[in-house]
């Protein structure tokens, strides 16, 4: 689903990503781990179109999408969540979901005035879809709650729900477990597994909780100092000597210092 080839990203003289190549298979839940400063988030930002690469290529389902902006990648089915949730805090959970589908008829003043019936039909369809998502995520009791009043874990569930309101091919999850209590983290994990198994979603997630990674992800890709260090099952990478060395802070030998990413 995603292929990254020889990706580089420099900020001035600092190398945040250096000759990184990896693949994310369709239908997989792939983990992306590594110590702080490994380049994980920078790589995510390049794949999601927030940063152009200094060199290298990104392919989505065989198409070269290198440097495309986020809204074009969204239209092609690539979605990304953030470590800090980006909800519309003054809108309800239901309204947050209903805003996601693009090109809604009601966004046009002409349609709002002269095609009210068609606008109403489409809006009802979007509302019904949003209610199904809310039920899927066990958020029915919060349907009309303002999103800004949700807990951190509930906001992460809402972000996951927003990916369900469009035709997603792949979802990039950036530390979905950060700041989330264990109970809600379990619910988020259940939702990710169901979306993968029942709806065929492909996921790639940055995460530091190795128990969470071990439960959900196969394979696990390890980055260190801007490049891909290892790949395999969670237990395999945890016992890899180079991975252990990187996590202990010694890093790769004879490599210049990288920027935090």
C-alpha positions in Angstrom: 0.0 0.0 0.0 2.9 2.4 0.8 6.4 2.1 -0.5 9.1 4.6 0.6 12.3 4.5 -1.4 15.6 6.1 -0.3 13.9 9.0 1.5 16.0 11.9 2.8 14.9 15.0 4.7 17.3 17.8 5.7 16.5 20.9 7.8 19.4 23.1 7.0 22.4 21.0 7.8 20.5 18.6 10.0 19.6 15.1 8.6 16.2 14.1 10.1 15.6 11.2 7.7 18.5 9.6 5.8 18.1 7.0 3.1 15.0 5.4 4.7 13.3 2.7 2.6 10.3 0.6 3.8 7.1 -1.0 2.7 3.6 -1.1 4.4 1.7 -4.1 3.0 -2.0 -3.7 2.2 -4.2 -5.1 5.0 -1.4 -5.0 7.6 -1.1 -3.2 10.9 2.5 -2.1 10.8 4.3 -0.7 13.8 6.9 2.1 13.5 9.1 2.3 16.6 12.4 3.8 17.6 14.0 6.1 20.2 13.3 9.8 20.4 15.0 11.5 17.5 14.8 8.5 15.2 12.9 10.4 12.5 9.6 8.6 12.8 7.3 11.6 12.9 9.3 13.4 10.1 8.9 10.3 7.9 5.1 10.3 8.7 5.0 14.0 7.8 6.6 13.4 4.5 4.4 10.4 3.6 1.3 12.5 4.6 2.4 15.4 2.5 3.1 17.9 5.3 6.8 18.1 4.3 8.4 17.6 0.9 11.3 15.2 1.0 14.8 16.5 0.2 15.2 13.3 -2.0 13.5 10.0 -2.5 10.0 8.8 -3.4 6.7 7.9 -1.8 4.3 5.5 -3.6 0.7 5.0 -2.6 -0.9 1.8 -4.1 1.7 1.9 -6.9 1.3 5.6 -7.7 4.1 8.1 -7.1 2.6 10.7 -4.7 5.9 12.3 -3.6 5.3 15.9 -2.5 1.5 15.9 -3.0 -0.3 18.1 -0.4 -2.4 16.5 2.4 -5.8 17.3 0.8 -4.9 15.5 -2.4 -3.6 12.5 -0.4 -6.8 12.6 1.6 -8.8 12.3 -1.6 -6.7 9.3 -2.6 -7.4 7.5 0.7 -4.4 8.3 2.8 -5.3 9.7 6.3 -3.2 10.7 9.2 -4.0 11.3 12.9 -1.9 13.2 15.3 -0.4 12.6 18.8 -2.4 15.6 20.0 -6.0 15.3 18.8 -7.3 17.9 16.3 -11.0 17.9 17.1 -13.4 20.9 16.6 -13.8 21.5 20.3 -17.0 23.6 20.2 -18.8 21.1 17.9 -20.4 17.8 19.2 -19.0 14.4 18.5 -21.7 13.9 15.9 -21.0 17.2 14.2 -17.2 16.5 14.1 -17.9 13.3 12.2 -20.4 14.9 9.8 -17.9 17.5 8.8 -15.5 14.9 7.4 -16.9 13.8 4.0 -15.7 16.1 1.3 -17.7 17.9 -1.4 -21.0 17.9 0.5 -23.8 19.6 -1.5 -24.8 21.8 1.5 -21.4 23.5 1.3 -22.6 25.4 -1.8 -24.9 28.4 -1.3 -26.6 27.7 -4.6 -27.5 24.2 -3.5 -28.5 25.3 -0.1 -31.1 27.6 -1.7 -32.3 25.8 -4.7 -31.6 22.1 -4.0 -32.7 21.8 -0.4 -34.3 18.4 -0.9 -31.2 16.9 -2.3 -29.1 18.6 0.4 -31.4 17.2 3.1 -31.2 13.7 1.7 -27.4 13.7 1.6 -27.1 15.2 5.1 -29.4 12.5 6.4 -27.1 9.9 4.8 -24.0 11.4 6.3 -25.8 11.6 9.7 -26.7 7.9 9.5 -23.1 7.0 8.7 -21.9 9.1 11.6 -24.3 7.4 14.0 -23.0 4.0 12.8 -19.4 5.1 13.5 -20.4 6.4 16.9 -22.0 3.0 17.8 -19.0 1.1 16.4 -16.7 3.0 18.7 -19.0 2.8 21.8 -19.4 6.6 21.9 -23.2 6.7 21.8 -23.4 8.2 25.3 -21.3 11.1 24.0 -23.1 11.7 20.7 -24.1 15.3 21.5 -21.2 16.1 23.8 -18.9 18.9 22.7 -15.7 17.3 21.6 -13.6 19.7 23.7 -15.1 18.1 26.8 -13.9 14.6 26.0 -11.0 12.9 27.7 -7.8 12.4 25.9 -8.6 8.8 25.1 -12.1 9.7 23.9 -10.6 12.3 21.6 -8.3 9.6 20.1 -11.4 7.4 19.5 -13.1 10.4 17.8 -10.1 10.9 15.5 -10.2 7.2 14.6 -13.9 7.7 13.9 -13.2 10.6 11.6 -11.1 8.2 9.4 -14.2 6.0 9.1 -16.2 8.8 7.5 -14.4 8.5 4.2 -13.0 5.8 2.0 -9.6 5.3 3.7 -7.0 3.0 2.1 -4.4 3.6 4.8 -4.4 5.4 8.1 -1.2 6.7 9.8 -1.6 6.7 13.5 0.8 9.0 15.5 1.1 7.8 19.1 -2.6 6.9 19.4 -1.8 5.6 22.9 -0.1 8.7 24.3 -1.8 10.0 27.4 -4.6 7.4 27.3 -5.5 5.3 30.3 -5.3 1.5 30.0 -9.0 0.9 29.7 -9.5 3.3 26.8 -6.3 2.1 25.2 -7.8 -1.4 25.1 -10.9 0.0 23.4 -8.8 1.9 20.9 -6.9 -1.3 20.2 -10.1 -3.3 19.8 -11.4 -0.7 17.3 -8.2 -0.8 15.2 -8.3 -4.6 15.1 -12.0 -4.5 14.0 -11.4 -1.9 11.3 -8.5 -4.0 10.0 -10.3 -7.4 10.1 -13.8 -6.3 9.2 -13.3 -3.4 6.9 -9.8 -4.1 5.5 -8.1 -0.9 6.8 -4.4 -0.7 6.5 -2.6 0.9 9.4 0.8 2.2 10.2 1.3 3.4 13.8 4.1 5.2 15.7 3.9 4.0 19.3 6.1 3.7 22.3 4.0 1.2 24.2 5.5 -2.2 23.2 2.7 -4.2 24.8 0.3 -2.3 22.6 2.6 -2.8 19.5 3.0 -6.5 20.3 -0.8 -7.0 20.5 -1.6 -5.2 17.2 1.3 -5.0 14.9 3.0 -7.4 12.5 5.5 -6.4 11.2 7.3 -3.9 13.3 9.8 -1.5 11.7 12.5 0.1 13.8 14.0 3.4 12.9 17.2 4.9 14.5 19.0 8.1 13.5 16.9 8.7 10.5 17.1 5.3 8.8 15.5 1.9 9.0 17.4 -0.3 11.5 15.4 -3.5 11.6 12.1 -5.2 10.8 10.3 -8.2 12.0 7.8 -9.5 14.6 7.6 -7.6 17.9 9.5 -10.2 19.8 12.2 -10.4 17.2 12.9 -6.7 17.1 12.9 -6.5 20.9 15.7 -9.1 21.1 17.7 -7.5 18.2 21.1 -6.3 19.5 21.2 -3.3 17.3 17.7 -2.3 18.4 18.7 -2.7 22.1 21.8 -0.6 21.5 19.8 2.2 19.8 17.2 2.3 22.6 20.0 2.4 25.3 21.1 5.6 23.6 24.4 4.6 22.0 22.9 4.6 18.5 24.5 3.4 15.4 28.3 3.5 15.3 30.1 6.1 13.3 27.0 8.1 12.5 26.6 11.9 12.9 24.1 13.2 15.5 20.5 13.5 14.1 17.8 16.0 14.9 14.9 15.1 17.2 11.9 14.2 15.0 
